[in-house]
């Protein structure tokens, strides 16, 4: 991996982390998102392997309750 590719990969990962943080901040503002699923979410967010997989796939964690609330 050359320097340009390394910088591009780093930028992509930073954008992923920013998106994940944005989702977490938004979740705090939606009352229905504070549930028993918070424990599962914390486990996922604490796992480096899961974070790497999500980043590679270009995805982030969003609970169903949040999607339902945003779609309403």
N, CA, C and O of each residue as an XYZ file, in Angstrom:
288
protein
N       0.852     -1.168      0.000
C       0.000      0.000      0.000
C       0.903      1.238      0.000
O       1.752      1.395      0.878
N       0.714      2.109     -0.987
C       1.526      3.322     -1.031
C       0.919      4.404     -0.131
O      -0.141      4.207      0.462
N       1.590      5.522     -0.039
C       1.169      6.587      0.879
C      -0.216      7.121      0.531
O      -1.033      7.347      1.424
N      -0.486      7.321     -0.739
C      -1.788      7.848     -1.151
C      -2.910      6.881     -0.772
O      -3.955      7.300     -0.274
N      -2.692      5.599     -1.009
C      -3.704      4.601     -0.652
C      -3.915      4.539      0.858
O      -5.038      4.366      1.331
N      -2.834      4.680      1.602
C      -2.932      4.663      3.061
C      -3.732      5.868      3.558
O      -4.562      5.740      4.458
N      -3.480      7.024      2.972
C      -4.218      8.225      3.353
C      -5.692      8.111      2.975
O      -6.560      8.541      3.734
N      -5.980      7.536      1.810
C      -7.371      7.343      1.399
C      -8.091      6.388      2.342
O      -9.238      6.633      2.715
N      -7.434      5.311      2.725
C      -8.031      4.354      3.657
C      -8.253      5.001      5.021
O      -9.272      4.759      5.668
N      -7.311      5.815      5.451
C      -7.451      6.513      6.733
C      -8.615      7.488      6.695
O      -9.395      7.563      7.645
N      -8.737      8.227      5.617
C      -9.839      9.174      5.468
C     -11.185      8.449      5.465
O     -12.144      8.906      6.087
N     -11.249      7.331      4.770
C     -12.485      6.547      4.734
C     -12.856      6.071      6.137
O     -14.029      6.100      6.509
N     -11.877      5.636      6.911
C     -12.143      5.156      8.262
C     -12.579      6.302      9.175
O     -13.469      6.122     10.007
N     -11.968      7.468      9.031
C     -12.373      8.632      9.827
C     -13.815      9.009      9.498
O     -14.591      9.314     10.404
N     -14.183      8.992      8.225
C     -15.566      9.294      7.836
C     -16.528      8.268      8.418
O     -17.628      8.619      8.846
N     -16.121      7.005      8.437
C     -16.942      5.959      9.050
C     -17.160      6.254     10.528
O     -18.288      6.185     11.017
N     -16.090      6.580     11.240
C     -16.207      6.880     12.670
C     -17.080      8.108     12.909
O     -17.846      8.141     13.872
N     -16.975      9.109     12.053
C     -17.821     10.291     12.186
C     -19.292      9.926     11.985
O     -20.159     10.422     12.704
N     -19.571      9.068     11.018
C     -20.950      8.631     10.792
C     -21.471      7.852     11.989
O     -22.609      8.051     12.414
N     -20.647      6.969     12.532
C     -21.062      6.176     13.692
C     -21.344      7.085     14.888
O     -22.335      6.887     15.590
N     -20.494      8.066     15.125
C     -20.721      9.015     16.217
C     -21.988      9.828     15.993
O     -22.732     10.100     16.936
N     -22.232     10.211     14.755
C     -23.456     10.948     14.442
C     -24.696     10.138     14.762
O     -25.667     10.669     15.300
N     -24.669      8.865     14.436
C     -25.800      7.985     14.745
C     -25.984      7.875     16.250
O     -27.111      7.950     16.740
N     -24.905      7.701     16.985
C     -25.000      7.580     18.442
C     -25.549      8.854     19.070
O     -26.354      8.789     19.999
N     -25.127     10.000     18.577
C     -25.646     11.268     19.108
C     -27.137     11.410     18.802
O     -27.911     11.855     19.649
N     -27.525     11.035     17.609
C     -28.935     11.115     17.232
C     -29.776     10.155     18.058
O     -30.905     10.473     18.431
N     -29.227      8.981     18.342
C     -29.954      7.998     19.153
C     -30.294      8.553     20.529
O     -31.372      8.282     21.058
N     -29.387      9.325     21.111
C     -29.629      9.895     22.433
C     -30.813     10.847     22.426
O     -31.466     11.025     23.454
N     -31.098     11.459     21.292
C     -32.185     12.432     21.222
C     -33.540     11.789     20.936
O     -34.568     12.464     21.004
N     -33.554     10.502     20.620
C     -34.809      9.802     20.330
C     -35.131      8.892     21.504
O     -34.436      7.900     21.722
N     -36.186      9.217     22.274
C     -36.499      8.448     23.491
C     -36.682      6.949     23.260
O     -36.264      6.144     24.093
N     -37.292      6.567     22.156
C     -37.561      5.142     21.920
C     -36.294      4.343     21.681
O     -36.327      3.115     21.753
N     -35.187      4.997     21.401
C     -33.940      4.285     21.130
C     -33.217      3.872     22.409
O     -32.255      3.106     22.354
N     -33.662      4.360     23.540
C     -33.044      3.994     24.813
C     -33.768      2.766     25.338
O     -34.810      2.887     25.982
N     -33.229      1.600     25.071
C     -33.907      0.358     25.441
C     -32.896     -0.699     25.851
O     -31.710     -0.422     26.033
N     -33.405     -1.932     25.992
C     -32.521     -3.038     26.361
C     -31.511     -3.344     25.264
O     -30.514     -4.021     25.512
N     -31.756     -2.862     24.076
C     -30.805     -3.088     22.988
C     -29.525     -2.285     23.184
O     -28.524     -2.539     22.514
N     -29.552     -1.318     24.098
C     -28.351     -0.528     24.366
C     -27.178     -1.416     24.770
O     -26.037     -1.160     24.383
N     -27.462     -2.462     25.549
C     -26.389     -3.366     25.972
C     -25.763     -4.066     24.775
O     -24.540     -4.171     24.678
N     -26.605     -4.544     23.863
C     -26.092     -5.210     22.661
C     -25.293     -4.221     21.809
O     -24.242     -4.559     21.264
N     -25.799     -3.021     21.707
C     -25.121     -1.997     20.926
C     -23.741     -1.704     21.498
O     -22.777     -1.558     20.746
N     -23.637     -1.617     22.815
C     -22.350     -1.356     23.450
C     -21.350     -2.476     23.161
O     -20.163     -2.215     22.962
N     -21.827     -3.720     23.139
C     -20.949     -4.852     22.823
C     -20.432     -4.724     21.391
O     -19.242     -4.909     21.136
N     -21.331     -4.407     20.462
C     -20.916     -4.242     19.070
C     -19.902     -3.114     18.920
O     -18.891     -3.266     18.235
N     -20.174     -1.994     19.557
C     -19.300     -0.834     19.412
C     -17.944     -1.032     20.066
O     -16.972     -0.380     19.685
N     -17.867     -1.925     21.045
C     -16.601     -2.180     21.739
C     -15.727     -3.195     21.007
O     -14.568     -3.389     21.374
N     -16.265     -3.837     19.989
C     -15.535     -4.883     19.288
C     -14.752     -4.318     18.099
O     -15.358     -3.855     17.132
N     -13.421     -4.348     18.153
C     -12.624     -3.871     17.021
C     -12.901     -4.663     15.739
O     -12.887     -4.099     14.645
N     -13.150     -5.949     15.871
C     -13.411     -6.773     14.682
C     -14.701     -6.327     13.995
O     -14.759     -6.238     12.769
N     -15.723     -6.051     14.782
C     -16.996     -5.611     14.208
C     -16.843     -4.226     13.592
O     -17.367     -3.969     12.508
N     -16.133     -3.336     14.269
C     -15.914     -1.998     13.728
C     -15.159     -2.064     12.399
O     -15.488     -1.343     11.458
N     -14.154     -2.925     12.327
C     -13.387     -3.068     11.086
C     -14.268     -3.614      9.968
O     -14.202     -3.144      8.832
N     -15.083     -4.597     10.291
C     -15.976     -5.185      9.281
C     -16.977     -4.156      8.774
O     -17.203     -4.044      7.569
N     -17.581     -3.401      9.701
C     -18.530     -2.364      9.299
C     -17.859     -1.323      8.414
O     -18.420     -0.901      7.403
N     -16.665     -0.917      8.796
C     -15.941      0.079      8.014
C     -15.627     -0.442      6.616
O     -15.778      0.280      5.630
N     -15.194     -1.683      6.535
C     -14.874     -2.292      5.247
C     -16.099     -2.347      4.341
O     -16.004     -2.144      3.131
N     -17.254     -2.626      4.952
C     -18.501     -2.716      4.192
C     -19.116     -1.342      3.928
O     -20.075     -1.230      3.164
N     -18.567     -0.290      4.558
C     -19.128      1.052      4.401
C     -20.436      1.223      5.138
O     -21.314      1.960      4.688
N     -20.577      0.544      6.275
C     -21.823      0.571      7.044
C     -21.569      1.066      8.460
O     -20.429      1.108      8.924
N     -22.647      1.438      9.137
C     -22.575      1.742     10.561
C     -23.823      1.177     11.230
O     -24.796      0.834     10.558
N     -23.789      1.083     12.558
C     -24.883      0.482     13.316
C     -25.994      1.503     13.515
O     -25.751      2.615     13.984
N     -27.219      1.115     13.153
C     -28.397      1.944     13.380
C     -29.506      1.033     13.896
O     -29.915      0.108     13.194
N     -30.003      1.278     15.119
C     -31.071      0.435     15.659
C     -32.377      0.594     14.881
O     -32.645      1.652     14.312
N     -33.184     -0.463     14.862
C     -34.470     -0.435     14.168
C     -35.375      0.669     14.692
O     -36.074      1.317     13.912
N     -35.372      0.892     16.018
C     -36.226      1.920     16.599
C     -35.918      3.291     16.020
O     -36.815      4.101     15.789
N     -34.640      3.535     15.791
C     -34.237      4.822     15.240
C     -34.729      4.969     13.803
O     -35.211      6.033     13.414
N     -34.610      3.917     13.030
C     -35.090      3.949     11.646
C     -36.594      4.174     11.628
O     -37.094      4.972     10.835
N     -37.323      3.469     12.503
C     -38.777      3.640     12.579
C     -39.145      5.073     12.930
O     -40.056      5.650     12.336
N     -38.438      5.644     13.894
C     -38.713      7.018     14.335
C     -38.428      8.015     13.220
O     -39.194      8.957     13.015
N     -37.336      7.813     12.504
C     -36.986      8.726     11.420
C     -37.937      8.593     10.236
O     -38.193      9.568      9.529
N     -38.459      7.392     10.019
C     -39.363      7.156      8.895
C     -40.776      7.667      9.174
O     -41.551      7.893      8.245
N     -41.108      7.849     10.448
C     -42.473      8.277     10.819
C     -42.715      9.730     10.487
O     -43.806     10.246     10.733
